[in-house]
Amino acid sequence: MDPPFGGGEAQIRYLDGDYQILRNGNYVRCAITGRPILLQDLKYWSAEHQEPYIDAEAALTAYRRHTGAR
């Protein structure tokens, strides 16, 4: 399902505390939920795993998956 906003999906290189846009777009998809995240709302990501997350809960879920933590 495409998000209700235009511009397409961006390709991002996630850095520590910042990111670099490799391909222009308006959004990325959360690595956990698959939901679109407008770039202006992007606050959570992993530079190590190169993944964006829609919120803190999704970031915690990803952390647990990657580390095996509960």
ChimeraX attribute file (.defattr): number of C-alpha atoms within 10 A of each C-alpha:
attribute: neighborCount
match mode: 1-to-1
recipient: residues
	/A:1	6
	/A:2	9
	/A:3	15
	/A:4	6
	/A:5	10
	/A:6	10
	/A:7	10
	/A:8	14
	/A:9	19
	/A:10	17
	/A:11	16
	/A:12	19
	/A:13	16
	/A:14	19
	/A:15	13
	/A:16	9
	/A:17	10
	/A:18	10
	/A:19	14
	/A:20	10
	/A:21	12
	/A:22	10
	/A:23	12
	/A:24	12
	/A:25	16
	/A:26	18
	/A:27	23
	/A:28	22
	/A:29	20
	/A:30	20
	/A:31	18
	/A:32	18
	/A:33	11
	/A:34	13
	/A:35	16
	/A:36	22
	/A:37	20
	/A:38	17
	/A:39	16
	/A:40	8
	/A:41	10
	/A:42	17
	/A:43	14
	/A:44	18
	/A:45	25
	/A:46	17
	/A:47	15
	/A:48	9
	/A:49	12
	/A:50	13
	/A:51	19
	/A:52	26
	/A:53	26
	/A:54	23
	/A:55	17
	/A:56	12
	/A:57	12
	/A:58	18
	/A:59	20
	/A:60	15
	/A:61	14
	/A:62	21
	/A:63	15
	/A:64	12
	/A:65	12
	/A:66	10
	/A:67	8
	/A:68	8
	/A:69	10
	/A:70	8
